[in-house]
C-alpha cells in the first residue's frame, strides 16, 4: 500500500509544521514495512510447503521380506510376504534353488505381496522385489528341513499296464493322523474321466478306485503333492511327483468250487475253461472278488508262513499268482494227480491248476492261465464254503459296495 503525494500547497494551506510533515512522511516506511511483512510471510509459508514436498519426494521406498533376508532356518509352514512403505510394488518374484517358483498376489494398495503357497522345506529362495519408480531389491533365505518325514509307496508301478481290477494303493511309512490333509494332497484321475475316490483301510494305507472295474485302455495319473504336508505331528511328506500307468484288456476269471471249474473271460468273450482244485473242507478258499497282486514263474511255499506248521514246504511251485496278503494264490500244481483237478477240492486254501515241474510246459493249464494273466486281473471265487475275503486282505476293495467305499474317504 502506498502514500498519496503531498504537495507544498497542501502543506502550506494546512499550515502543517515541519515536524508534522516529517511525522507524516515517517508513516510511509511504516506502512511499507507492514506491507512487506505480509508479503514476506507468504513467501516463507510457500518455502516451507515446498520444502515439505521436496522432503516427501526424497523418501525412498523401503522393502521388507518375511522370512527376513539372510535367515538360514526359516519356517516353511507360512507364506512368503513382501511389503513396501513409502511406495508401491511393481513386481515380485520368489524363486527356489530347486527351480521352483512361488506364485503370489498383491493387495489392492499394491503395498503387500503374499505367496499363494508356503515355501518348500530345505530350499534356498531368492526374492526379487521392484517398487514403482525405484531400484530392484533382492533378499535370500533358506527354509529348514523337516525333522521327521514319510513317503507313500504306490501300486501299480509307474509306466506299467495292469488289469481292470487294479486299484491305486498307497502304503505310508508312518502312521497318518491327519487323513484329510494327506488325502487332499493326492489325486487320481482317469482318461476317459470317471469319478475316483479314496478309501482308508488303516492309518498307513489309502486305496483309490472307481465305482466299477476300470475301462480297458484307461490312462491313470497319480499326482502326489505330499511335500511338506504334515501327516502327523511334526512328520512331513517329501514327495512331489506325477506318475502314469495304463489299463490293458479286461480279463475276469470266475472260479466255481462247486463245479471245480474256472472260466476265463476276456473283453466279454470266453477265452478258456480249466479244471481246478480249491481248498479242502478244513482249509476252505476265501470267496469273493480278488485281484492278482503278485506273479511268480516259480516260488517257494511253506505252510509255516500261513500258520499251518510243517504240513508242506515246496520250493518250486510253478506259475503262482497272489490273490491275498494272507497267502491265497492261484497256482500250478505238479505233485497232485491229474484226476484231482475238476473233481476234488484238496488244497490248503489255494486254487490249483494242473502243471508240470519246472514251469516250462506250455501245454498244461497252469502255464496257459499264467501266460494269459497280468497284475490287476480279477479272479472271482464262489461256492467255496468260506466267507468273503476281507477287502483289506490284498487289493480286494471291490468287495465293498460303492457307498461303503466312499464312507472310508476322509474328504
DOTI-806217 format. One record per residue: residue in one letter; x, y, z of N, C-alpha, C, CB in turn. Coordinates in steps of 0.1 Angstrom, whole numbers, plus 5000, padded with zeros to 4 digits. Glycine has a CB too. Layout:
AXYZXYZXYZXYZ ...
//
This chain:
X500949885000500050005000500950125000499050005012 X500650224991501450354990500850464998501650384975 X501550584998501050705004500850814994502050755015 X499750884994499450994984500551104985498051054987 X500851154973501751264972501251394979502051304957 X502051454987501651574995502351694989501951565010 X501551784983502151904976502452004987501151964966 X503352104983503752214992502552294994504852304985 X501652304984500452384986499652324996499652394973 X499552204996498652135007499352165020498551995004 X500552155020501252175033501052315038502752135032 X501252405029501052545032499652585036501552635021 X498752525028497352565031496852505044496452505020 X497452395048497052335061497952375072497152175060 X498952465068499852515078500452415087499152625087 X500852305081501452195089502852235093501552055081 X503352195104504652235108505652135102504852225124 X506952175102507952085096507951945103509352145097 X507751955116507751825124506551745120507651855139 X505451815117504251735113504451675100503051825113 X505151755091505451695078506351575079506151805069 X507351585087508251475089507551355095509451515097 X506651395104505851285110505051215100504951335121 X504451295091503551235081504451155071502851345073 X505551205068506451135059507051005066507651225054 X507251015078507750905086506750785086508050935100 X505550805083504550695083504650615071503150755083 X505350665061505450585048506250465050506150675037 X507550465055508250345057507550245066509650375063 X506750295076506050205085505050135077505350285096 X504250195069503250125061503950025051502450225053 X504950065045505749985036506249855043506850055029 X506749875055507249765063506049665066507849805076 X504949695069503749615071503449535059502549695076 X503349625048503049555035504149455032502949655024 X505349495034506549405031506449285040507849475033 X506049295052506049185062504949085057505749235076 X503849145053502849055048503348965036501549135043 X503949035027504548965015505548865019505149055005 X506448895029507448815034506848685040508348885043 X505748705048505148595054504648495044504048645063 X504048545033503548455023504648375017502848535012 X505748445014506948375008507548265017508048475004 X507548295030508148205039507248075040508248265053 X505948095040504947975040505147895028503548025042 X505347955016505547885004506747805004505547974992 X507847865010509047795011508947675020510147885016 X508247685031508047565040507347455033507347605052 X506247485026505447385019506347315008504247435013 X507047395001507847344991508947244996508547454983 X509447285008510447205015509947075019511047275026 X508647075024508046955028507746865016506646985035 X507346915005507146834993508446774988506546924982 X509446854989510746804985511246694994511846914985 X510946715007511346605016510646475014511146655031 X509246495011508446375009508946314996506946415007 X509246394986509646334973511046264974509746444962 X511846304984513146254986513146114993514046344993 X511946084999511845955006511845834996510645955015 X512645735000512745614991511945504996514245574989 X511345424987510545304992511445215000509945234980 X510845155011511545065019510844925018511645105034 X511644825013511044695011511444605023511544634998 X510444525028510744425039510244295034509944465052 X511044185037510644045033510543965045511743995024 X509543875045509343775056509243645049508043805065 X510243545053511243555062512343655059511943415064 X513043705069513943815068515143775059514443865081 X515743875053516943845044518043785053517443985038 X518543675048519643615054519243505064520443705062 X517943475066517543375075517943235070516043375077 X518543155078519043025074518142905077520443005080 X517342915087516442815091515042865092516842745104 X514542925081513242985081512142875082513043075069 X510942915087509842815087509342805073508742875097 X508742685070508142655057506642635059508842535051 X506142675070504742655073503842775071504542595086 X504442885066503743015064504143065050504043115075 X503343145044503643205031504743315032502343265025 X505343345021506343445020505543585018507343425008 X506043685025505443815024506443925021504643845037 X506044015012506944125008506044255010507444114993 X506544345017505844475020506744595016505344485034 X506144705013506844825010506144945017506844854994 X507045035022506545165028507045275019506945175043 X506345385019506645505011506745464996508045565016 X505845384991505845344977504845234975507245314973 X504845184963504045064959504944964952502945114950 X504544844951505244734944504844724930505044604952 X505844714921505644694907505644544904506644764898 X506544474910506644324907507444264918507344304893 X507144134920507844044930508043904924506944034943 X509243854925509543714921510143644933510443714908 X509743524935510343434945510743304939509443414957 X512043274938512443154931513343074940513243194918 X513242934939514042844947515242794940513142734952 X516142744947517342684941517042554934518442674951 X515842494937515442374930514742404917514542294940 X514642524913513942564901512542594902514142454891 X512042584914510542614916510442764918510042544929 X509142814916508842954918507542964926508743024904 X507443054934506243074942505443184936506643114957 X504243154932503243254927502643324939502143184918 X502143444936501543524947500743634941502643574956 X500243724950499443834945499643954954497943794945 X499344074949499444204956498044234962499844314946 X498044314973496844364978496444484969497044404993 X495244534972494644644964495544764964493344684968 X496244794975497044914976498444894970497244954990 X498744764966500044734960501144754970500244804947 X500944744982501944754992502344624999501444855003 X501644524996501944395002501744284991501044365014 X502744194990502644074982502743954990503744074971 X501843854988501843734996501843614987500543725005 X502643514990502743394981501443314983503943304985 X501043244972499843164973500043034980499343134958 X501242984981501542864988502742894997501842744979 X502942805006504142815015505442775007503942725028 X506542825011507842775005508042625009509042865009 X508842565001509242425004510342425014509742354991 X510342305021511442295032512742265025511042175041 X513842295032515242265028515542335014515342125026 X515042455012515242524999515742665001513942524991 X516642704993517142844993516342924983518642854990 X515743044988514943124979515543264978513543144986 X515343314966515743454962514543534959516743454950 X514343644967513243734965513743854957512643774979 X513043884946513344004938512144094938513843964923 X512244214944511144304946511444434939510744314960 X510544484931510844614924509644714928510944594909 X510044814935509044914938508845004925509445004950 X507645064924507345164913508445274914505945214914 X509045294902509945404901511245404909509245534904 X511545284914512745274922513545144918512345264937 X514745134924515645024920515144894927517045054925 X515444784920515044654925515844614937515344544914 X515144554947515744504959515744344958515044554971 X516744284964516844134965517144094979517944084956 X516643974983516843914996516843764994515743965006 X517543695003517643555002517343495016518943504997 X516743375016516543305029516543155026515243345036 X516843075035516742925034515842865044518242865035 X514942785039514042715049514642595055512742675041 X514242565067514742455074514242315068514442465089 X514942215071514542085067513642025078515741985065 X512641945074511741885084512541775092510541815078 X512141765105512841675114512541525110512441695128 X511241495108510841355105509941355093510141295118 X510141255085509341255072508641125069510341285060 X507841125059507140995055507041005040505740985062 X506940885034506740865020505540765018508040825012 X505040775006503940675002504440584991502640754998 X504540454993504840364983503640314976505640234989 X503640334962502340314955502440194946502040434947 X501240134943500940024934499840074925500539894941 X499940054912501039984904502240064901500439924891 X503240004895504440084892504240184881505539984888 X505040284881504940394871505240334857505840504874 X504340364847504540324834504040184831506040324830 X503540114841503039974839501639974832503039904852 X501339854828499939824823499339714831499939784808 X498139734836497539644846496139604841497439704859 X495639504848494239454845493239554851494039324851 X491939534847490939624850490539634865489639594842 X491039544873490739544887491739614895490639404892 X492839664889493939724897493439864903495139744888 X493539874917493340004923494640074924492739984937 X494640194928495840264932495940244947495940414927 X496940184952497140154966498440224971497140004969 X498340294982499440374987499640335002499240524986 X500840285004501240245018502240345023501840105019 X501940415035502840515040503740455051501940625047 X504940515051506040475060505840525075507340515055 X504840605077504540655090503040665092505240795093 X502540635104501040645106500540785104500740595120 X499440795097498940925093497740965103498340935079 X497841075110496841115119495941225112497441175132 X496441305103495641405096495341345082496341545095 X494341255082494041185069493541285059493041075072 X492741385063492241475053493341555046491241575060 X494341595054495441675048496141595038496341725058 X496441465041497141375032496341345020497641255040 X495141305022494241265010494041385001492941215015 X493941505006493741624998495041644989493541745007 X496141604994497441624986497641514976498541624996 X496741414975496841314965495641304956497041174972 X495841304943494741294934495041184924494441434926 X493941114920494041004910492941044899493740864916 X493441064887492541094876492540994865492841234870 X491440974858491440874847491040944834490340764851 X491540894823491140934810490840804802492341014803 X489540794798488440884799488040904814487140824792 X487441024816487241064830486140984837486741214830 X486340954850485440884858485740914872485540724856 X484740914881485040954895485840844902483640974902 X486940894908487840804916487840854930489240804909 X487640764940487540804954488540724962486140784959 X489040794972490040734981489340664993491040834986 X489940554998489340485010490540445019488540355005 X490440485032491440445041491140315047491540555052 X492140215045492040085052492640085066492639975043 X493640175067494240195080494940325080495340075083 X495640355091496340485092497640485083496740525106 X497940375077499140365068498740325054500140275074 X497440305051497140255037495840335032496840105037 X496040385020494940465013494940404999495240615013 X493740354995493540304981492540394974492940154982 X492640394960491740474952491140374941492440594945 X489840394939489140314928487940384924488840164933 X487440354911486140404907485040314912486140414891 X483840344908482740264913482740114907481340324909 X483140104894483139974888484539954882482139964876 X484839834877486139804872486539904861486139664865 X487839934860488340034851488039984836489840054853 X487840084828487640054813489040024807487040174806 X489039924798490239894790490740014783489939784780 X492040034783492640144776492740274784491940174764 X492240274797492240394805493640434809491440374818 X493940564808495140614813494940674827495740724804 X495740634837495540684851496740764855495440564860 X496540874861497540964866497440974881497541104859 X498540944888498640964902499441094905499240844910 X498841194912499641314915499841314930498841434910 X501041314934501441324948502041464951502541214951 X501341534960501741664964501941664979500741774960 X502741564983502841544998504041625004503141395000 X504841684996505941755002505541865012506841824991 X506041855024505741945035504341935040506042085031 X503541835036502241815042502441745055501241725033 X501841795066502041735079501041625081501841845090 X501541505080500641385081500441345095501341265074 X501341375104501141355118502041465125501641215123 X501841485138502541595145504041595142502341585159 X504541695135505941705132506541615122506741695145 X505641545115506041445105505541495091505541305108 X506441515082506041585069506341495057506741715067 X505541505047505741425034506941485026504541425026 X507441415017508541455009508341444994509841375013 X507241384990507041354975506341464968506341224973 X506741494956506041594948506241544934506641744950 X505441454929505641394916504341354910506541284917 X504341324897503241264889503641144883502641374879 X502841034883503140914876501940864869503640804887 X502140794858501040744850501240594848500940824836 X500040534846500040394842498740364834500140294854 X498640244828497540224819496840094823498040214805 X495640084818494839964819494739894806493339994824 X495039764806495039684794493739624791496139574795 X493739504786492439434782491739394795492739314773 X490439364794489639324805489539174806488239384804 X490239114817490138974819489538944833491538904817 X488438874833487838834845487738684846486338904847 X488238624856488238474857487338434869489638414859 X486338344867485438304878485738164881484038324873 X486038134894486338004899485137954907487638004908 X484437854902483337794909483837664916482137764899 X483937664929484437544936483437444939485137594949 X482137474934481137364934481337274922479737424935 X481537334911481837264898483337234896481337344886 X484137304904485637284904486137324890486037144907 X485637434885486037484872486237634872484837454862 X487237684864487537824862487237864848488937854866 X486337964846486038014833486738154832484538034831 X487538164821488338284819487638364808489838254815 X487238484810486638574800487538694798485238614805 X487638724785488438844781487638934772489738804774 X487539054776486739154768485339104764487539194755 X484739034774483338994772483138864766482639094764 X484238804761484138664755484838564762484638674740 X484438434761485138324768486438294762484238204769 X487538304770488838274765489238124767489838364772 X488938074779489337934783488537884795490837934786 X488537754796487937694808488937584813486537624805 X489237594827490237504832489637434844491537584836 X489937304846489537224858490537274869489637074856 X489937294881490737344892490437254905490437484895 X491337284915491037224928491237334938492137104931 X490237354947490337454957490637394971488937534958 X490337484981490637444995489737325000490537555004 X490437235008489637125013488737175024490537015018 X487837095030486937135040487537195052486037015044 X488737155055489437205067490237345064490437105072 X490437365051491237485047490537545035492737455044 X489337595037488537645026489137775020487137685031 X488837795007489337915000488438035002489437874985 X489038155004488238275005487338284993489138395007 X486138334995485238364984485338514982483738324987 X484738564971484738704968485538744956485138784980 X485638874954486438934943487838954947485739064938 X488838904940490238914943490938964931490838784949 X492039034933492839094923494339034924492939244924 X494838994912496238944912497139064915496538884898 X497939044926498839144931500339114930498539174946 X500638984928502038944925502038824916502838914939 X503138814909503238694899504638644900502838744885 X504738504901506038444902506038314892506338394916 X506938314883507038194875507238064884508238204865 X508138084894508237974904508538044917509437874900 X508037984928508338044941508237934952507338154945 X508737954963508737864974507537884983510037864983 X506837784987505637794996505837705008504337754989 X505837775020505937705033504737715041507237755040 X504237605046503037615055503237695067502637475058 X504437705072504737775085504437925083506137755089 X504537975071504238125068502838155069504838165055 X501938055068500538085069499838015081499838045056 X500637985091500137935104499737785103499038015108 X500337715094499937565092501137475096499537545078 X502037525104503037435109503937385098502537315117 X504237255098505237195088504437105079506337125095 X503237135075502437055067503037045052501037105066 X503637145048504237145034505337245033503137165023 X506237215024507337305021507737275006508637305031 X507337344997507537324982508337434977506137304974 X509537404972510537504968510237564954511937454969 X509537494946509437534932507937534927510237444923 X507037594934505637604930505637684917504737664941 X505037624906505037694893503837794892505037594882 X504137894884503037984880502138034891502237924869 X502738094901501938134913501638284912502838114926 X500338314914499838444913499038474926498938464901 X499538574933498938604947497538674945499938694954 X496638634954495338684955495038764968494238584953 X495738714979495538784992496938804999494638705001 X497038895008498238915016498438795025498139045024 X497338735029497438625039497938495033496138605045 X498038495020498738375014497938295004499138285024 X496738344999496038274989496538304975494538314990 X496838194968497338204954496438124945498838164953 X496538164932496138064921497438024915495038134911 X497637894915499037854910498937714904499937844922 X500037684897500137544891500537444902501237544880 X500137314899500337204908500837084900499137174917 X502137044903502636924896502636804905504036954891 X502436814918502536704927501236624929503136754940 X500136684925498836614927498536544914497736714931 X497736434916497336354904496436444895496536234909 X496536424882495636494873494136474875496036464859 X493836364882492436334885491836424895492336184889 X492736484903492236584913491536704907493336624922 X492036754897491536884891490236864884492636934881 X489336934888487936924883487036834891488036884869 X487636764901486936664908487036674923487336524904 X488036734928488236734943488936864947489136604947 X488336914958489037034965489936974975487937134971 X491236984972492236914981493337004986492736794974 X493337134983494437224987494237275001494537334977 X495237355005495237425018494637565017496637425024 X493937585007493237715005493537784992493637805016 X494537744985494837804972493937744961496337784969 X493937804950493237754938494337694929492437864930 X494337564926495337494919494937454905495837374926 X495837454896495637404882496737304879495637524871 X496437214871497437114867498637184860496837004857 X499837144864501037204858502137094858501437324867 X503337144853504537054852505637114860504937034837 X506437024866507637074873508537144864508336954880 X509137254869510037334861509337454854510637254850 X508037454853507237574848507437604834507537694857 X507937504826508237534812507337464802509637504809 X506337384806505537304797504337394793505037174804 X504337444781503237534777501937464774503737604764 X501937334775500637254772499737244783501037114766 X500137274796499337254808498637374812500237204819 X497537354819496637464823497337574831495437404831 X498237524841498937624849499737724841499837554859 X500437674831501237754822500337854814502037674813 X499237794808498437874800497737984807497337784793 X497237954819496538064827497538174831495838004839 X498638134835499738234839500138314827500938154845 X500238254816500638324804499638424799501038224793 X498338394802497338484798497038594808496038404795 X497638594819497238684830498238804832497238614843 X497838904839498639014843498239064857498639134832 X499139144863498739214875497539294873499939304880 X496639294883495339364882494239294876495639494874 X494439174871493339084866492439044878493838964859 X491239024875490238994885490038844885488939064883 X490038784898489638644900488538634910490938554904 X487338584906486238574914486038434919484938634907 X485938414932485738274937484438264944486938244948 X483638164940482338144946482137994950481238184936 X481137974959480837844963482037764969480337754952 X482837844977483937784984483737734997485037884984 X482537765003482337735017482937825027482737595019 X483637925022484238025031483638155030485838035028 X483738245040483138375039483938465029483138445053 X483438585026484038675017485338735023483138785013 X486338745014487638785019487538935024488638785007 X488338965034488439105039488939195028489339105052 X488239305025488639395014490139445016487739515014 X490639445028491939495031493039385029492139555044 X492539265027493439145026493839135011492739015031 X494839215007495239214993494539344987494739094985 X494539344973493939464966492539434963494739484953 X491739404974490439344972489239434976490339214979 X489439564975488439664978487139654971488939794977 X487139574960485939564952484839484959486239484939 X485139424971484139354979483339454987484839254988 X483639584987482839684993481939754983483839795000 X480739784987479839854978480339994976478339854984 X479840064966480340204964480040294976479640254951 X478940274982478640364994479540335005477240344998 X479840205007480840165018482240215014480840005019 X482540215002483940264998484040415000484140234983 X483040484996483040634998483040675013481940694991 X482440585021482440615035483740615042481440525043 X484740545035486040545040486940655036486740415036 X486440755029487140865025487240975036486540935012 X488341045037488541145047488041285042489941155052 X487641295029487241415023485741425021487941445011 
//
